[in-house]
Amino acid sequence: MRPNVFYLHSHDSWRDRPVAAEHHYDLFFDPAELHNLIDDETCHAVAVDLRDRLQRWMEETADPLLDGPVPAPPGAEFNDPDQVSPGEPTHIAAPVSRGR
């Protein structure tokens, strides 16, 4: 079983707050998504069903995430995960080397 919480970064800031790896909200009674119910025992069957359905769908579609993180495609512009402001410079993914 995977842990339900991970830490964004190892710095002393807002990035240190624990963030659930999975989220499940009652959007009728909690439209602001303030109370994560993923570990609530009353939602256990729903969480298991959703996990199973997602796993099956990922396998049926050969989702590349099953093999681990997917790198950014060549030329993609992205932010550094350690950035603290959207005003910081972005990065461009390098082209894939063909090594011939």
LUMLOKE-599440 format. One record per residue: x, y, z of N, C-alpha, C, O, CB in turn. Coordinates in steps of 0.02 Angstrom, whole numbers, padded with zeros to 5 digits, always signed. Each point is the difference from the previous one (the first is absolute). Glycine has a CB too. Layout:
<pts>
XYZXYZXYZXYZXYZ/...
</pts>
This chain:
<pts>
+00042-00059+00000-00042+00059+00000+00044+00062+00000+00048+00004+00038-00140-00066+00023/+00076+00110-00104+00040+00061-00004-00023+00049+00054-00058-00001+00020+00075-00016-00144/+00028+00059+00147-00020+00049+00052-00048+00051-00030+00003+00015-00059+00107-00030+00118/-00155+00040-00018-00049+00049-00023+00025+00072+00005-00036+00046-00020-00052-00125+00054/+00148+00090-00008+00026+00067+00007+00072+00002-00024+00038-00046+00013-00115+00068+00085/+00095+00032-00133+00069+00010-00018+00016+00073+00014-00045+00040+00011+00043-00131-00099/+00067+00108+00089+00021+00068+00014+00027+00031-00064+00038-00032-00036-00012+00003+00155/-00046+00090-00133+00019+00032-00063+00075+00014-00004+00030-00012-00051-00144+00062+00046/+00143-00024+00058+00071+00019+00000+00027-00008+00070-00037-00012+00048+00020+00092-00145/+00082-00072+00103+00032-00007+00065+00021+00068+00029+00046+00002+00041-00007-00116-00075/-00070+00168+00014+00016+00066+00025-00050+00020+00054-00055-00028+00005+00105+00060-00116/-00032+00017+00151-00045+00025+00052-00046+00054-00029+00016+00059+00004+00070-00086+00086/-00140+00007-00119-00046+00048-00029-00067-00033-00014-00013-00056+00023+00109+00119-00074/-00139-00029+00014-00065-00028-00018+00007-00065-00038-00045-00042+00000-00002+00157-00003/+00104-00124-00029+00011-00061-00039+00011-00061+00044-00001-00056-00025+00050+00126-00064/-00040-00061+00154+00011-00057+00045-00066-00031+00023+00001-00053+00032+00104+00107+00005/-00160-00023-00052-00064-00026+00026-00014-00068-00032+00013-00011-00059-00056+00129+00076/+00015-00163+00022-00017-00065-00028-00058+00007-00050-00047+00037+00012+00087-00095+00094/-00035+00022-00160-00052+00001-00052-00019-00072-00013+00042-00042-00013+00002+00150-00039/-00109-00121+00054-00023-00068-00012+00016-00021-00071-00006+00039-00047-00086-00024+00131/+00114-00077-00092+00015-00027-00067-00065-00013-00038+00000+00001-00062+00106-00053+00106/-00161+00041-00009-00065-00011-00030-00050+00047+00033+00006+00017+00059+00022-00138-00086/-00078+00140-00012-00052+00045+00026-00069-00028-00017-00010-00027-00055+00088+00126+00044/-00124-00091+00058-00070-00020-00012-00044+00048+00040+00005+00003+00061+00026-00127-00079/-00073+00161-00017-00040+00051+00032-00074-00011-00014-00019-00027-00053+00114+00108+00044/-00137-00061+00055-00072+00001-00011-00016+00070-00026-00006+00048+00038-00019-00134+00056/+00019+00092-00160-00008+00065-00031-00068+00032+00014-00007+00061-00010+00086-00098-00077/-00128-00001+00109-00064+00028+00017+00005+00037+00067-00022+00058+00005-00037-00150-00068/+00087+00059+00114+00004+00030+00067+00066+00038+00012+00005+00038+00048-00078-00130-00008/+00122+00081-00084+00066+00033+00008+00025+00024-00068+00052-00024-00023-00026-00049+00123/-00062+00120-00132+00019+00022-00067+00068+00035-00002+00031+00004-00053-00151+00007+00028/+00144+00014+00081+00065+00033+00002+00057-00051+00009+00058+00020+00002-00113+00082+00046/+00039-00165-00044+00049-00055+00008+00047+00013+00058+00061+00000-00007-00068-00021-00116/-00022+00033+00182+00039+00013+00060+00012-00062+00042+00048-00002+00039-00095+00116-00040/+00005-00166-00006+00004-00059+00043+00011-00063-00043-00047-00027-00029-00027+00083+00115/+00136-00077-00089+00017-00060-00040-00026-00062+00036+00017-00012+00058+00086+00069-00106/-00145-00095+00014-00031-00059+00029+00035-00066-00019-00027-00053+00014-00080+00116-00015/+00165-00059-00031+00032-00061-00026+00014-00051+00055-00003-00060-00013+00054+00130-00076/-00037-00049+00149+00014-00047+00055-00060-00012+00045+00005-00036+00050+00113+00073-00053/-00175-00006-00013-00061-00009+00039-00027-00071-00012-00010-00020-00057-00017+00145+00051/+00016-00162+00059-00022-00069-00006-00066-00007-00038-00011-00050-00033+00069+00026+00140/-00101+00075-00103-00064-00004-00036+00010+00005-00076-00046-00017-00038-00010+00068+00137/+00114-00029-00121+00014+00006-00072+00048-00054-00025+00021+00002-00058-00040+00120+00068/+00036-00169+00034+00050-00051-00018-00018-00039-00064+00041-00008-00044-00013-00001+00165/-00089-00014-00125-00021-00040-00059+00003+00041-00064+00020-00026-00052-00095-00042+00126/+00056+00131-00070+00003+00044-00059+00073+00010-00021+00016-00003-00059-00123+00060+00094/+00151-00044+00013+00071+00010-00015+00030-00061-00033+00037+00005-00048-00029+00075+00145/-00023-00139-00070+00026-00062-00029-00026-00009-00071+00039-00018-00045-00033-00034+00159/-00070+00064-00125-00029-00006-00067+00033+00048-00049+00016-00020-00056-00125-00016+00108/+00118+00098-00032+00031+00049-00044+00072-00018-00016+00022+00006-00057-00096+00082+00105/+00112-00111+00002+00069-00022-00012+00002-00058-00050+00040+00000-00047-00008+00036+00163/-00076-00085-00106-00003-00058-00045-00018+00021-00071+00031-00023-00048-00063-00050+00145/-00018+00115-00104-00021+00023-00067+00055+00039-00035+00011-00009-00060-00129+00013+00101/+00153+00039-00004+00055+00038-00029+00056-00046-00022+00027+00007-00055-00056+00091+00128/+00047-00147-00031+00053-00047-00017-00018-00038-00064+00042-00007-00044-00012-00004+00166/-00091-00014-00126-00022-00037-00060+00004+00044-00062+00024-00021-00052-00100-00049+00124/+00052+00131-00066+00000+00046-00057+00072+00015-00022+00014+00001-00059-00123+00050+00099/+00154-00040+00008+00069+00014-00016+00031-00060-00037+00038+00009-00047-00029+00068+00147/-00024-00138-00077+00026-00059-00033-00030-00009-00069+00036-00017-00048-00020-00036+00160/-00081+00064-00119-00033-00008-00065+00025+00050-00052+00001-00016-00059-00101-00026+00119/+00120+00101-00038+00023+00052-00046+00075+00005-00004+00027+00045-00032-00131+00016+00056/+00140-00109+00009+00073+00001+00001+00027+00068+00022+00045+00028-00031-00043-00114-00061/-00031+00112+00145+00019+00065+00026+00075+00000+00017+00022-00043+00038-00139+00061+00007/+00156+00028-00072+00073+00001+00013+00017+00014+00073+00056-00015+00021-00040+00053-00137/-00063-00012+00155+00014+00013+00071+00008-00065+00039+00027+00000+00056-00091+00106-00064/+00042-00162-00020+00010-00065+00033+00074-00017+00005+00021-00039+00043-00132+00001-00085/+00152+00067-00003+00072-00012+00000+00039+00052+00039+00061-00002+00001-00075-00054-00110/-00020+00103+00140+00033+00052+00039-00014+00069-00030-00042+00007-00044+00132-00088+00076/-00055+00131-00006-00011+00069-00024+00013+00005-00075+00044-00033-00027-00012+00077+00140/-00071-00002-00146+00008+00012-00071+00038+00065-00009-00021+00052+00025-00087-00115-00052/+00164+00061-00009+00038+00063-00010-00037+00049-00045-00042-00020-00040+00148-00045+00055/-00090+00127-00006-00030+00052-00042+00023-00011-00072+00058-00018-00012-00061+00100+00108/-00041-00072-00145+00020-00009-00070+00050+00054-00020+00001+00054+00029-00112-00106-00055/+00153+00037-00024+00049+00050-00023-00033+00066-00018-00051+00002-00034+00123-00095-00009/-00043+00147+00067-00026+00067-00013-00054+00023+00048-00020+00058-00003+00046-00080-00113/-00049-00021+00161-00051+00020+00048+00028+00050+00050+00058-00005+00021-00114-00107-00033/+00016+00161+00029+00020+00051+00049-00029-00019+00067-00060-00015+00006+00065+00106-00095/+00036-00092+00141-00024-00020+00066+00033+00040+00055+00053+00030-00009-00074-00145-00036/-00011+00114+00103+00026+00034+00060+00041-00049+00041-00014-00060+00001-00084+00138+00000/+00149-00052+00032+00040-00041+00046-00043-00015+00061-00033+00045+00026+00142+00007-00067/-00109-00115+00065-00042-00016+00059+00019+00039+00063-00040+00006+00046+00027-00118-00094/+00074+00139+00051+00022+00038+00059-00015+00074-00005+00016+00038+00046+00072-00122-00030/-00119+00107-00070-00017+00070-00007-00049+00021+00054-00041-00040+00023+00061+00034-00146/-00015+00069+00144-00047+00026+00049-00044+00055-00030-00044+00026+00034+00125-00054+00056/-00068+00046-00152-00039+00053-00032-00010-00016-00074+00046-00025-00032-00001+00110+00114/-00104-00070-00108-00011-00012-00071+00041+00047-00044+00005-00011-00060-00120-00028+00088/+00144+00092+00002+00040+00047-00037+00071-00025-00013+00037+00031-00039-00104+00059+00088/+00087-00145-00018+00067-00027-00012+00004-00030-00070-00051-00020-00027+00065-00002+00151/+00046+00019-00152+00006-00025-00068-00022-00073-00007+00006-00040+00047+00087+00119-00064/-00119-00095-00041-00019-00069-00015+00058-00035-00035+00051+00031-00015-00173+00002+00005/+00114-00098-00001+00051-00040-00034-00030-00031-00062-00061-00009-00004+00120-00016+00114/-00016+00009-00158-00022-00032-00061+00031-00070+00000+00060-00008+00009-00070+00118-00073/-00032-00162+00053+00024-00068-00001+00047-00010-00060-00014+00023-00056-00092-00063+00112/+00161+00006-00043+00050-00011-00053-00026-00051-00051-00041-00043+00016+00132+00070+00066/-00066-00021-00143-00018-00051-00050+00028-00068+00019+00051-00004+00035-00053+00093-00124/-00030-00140+00068+00023-00068+00014+00060-00015-00045-00003+00011-00061-00114-00048+00094/+00172+00013-00003+00059-00016-00041-00010-00069-00030-00024-00046+00033+00100+00117+00039/-00059-00078-00134-00010-00063-00036+00061-00044+00000-00004-00057-00024-00077+00116-00047/+00137-00037+00097+00061-00040+00010+00016-00049-00055-00004-00061+00011-00019+00072+00107/+00040+00012-00177+00017-00044-00055+00074-00004-00011+00022-00035-00045-00129+00061-00007/
</pts>
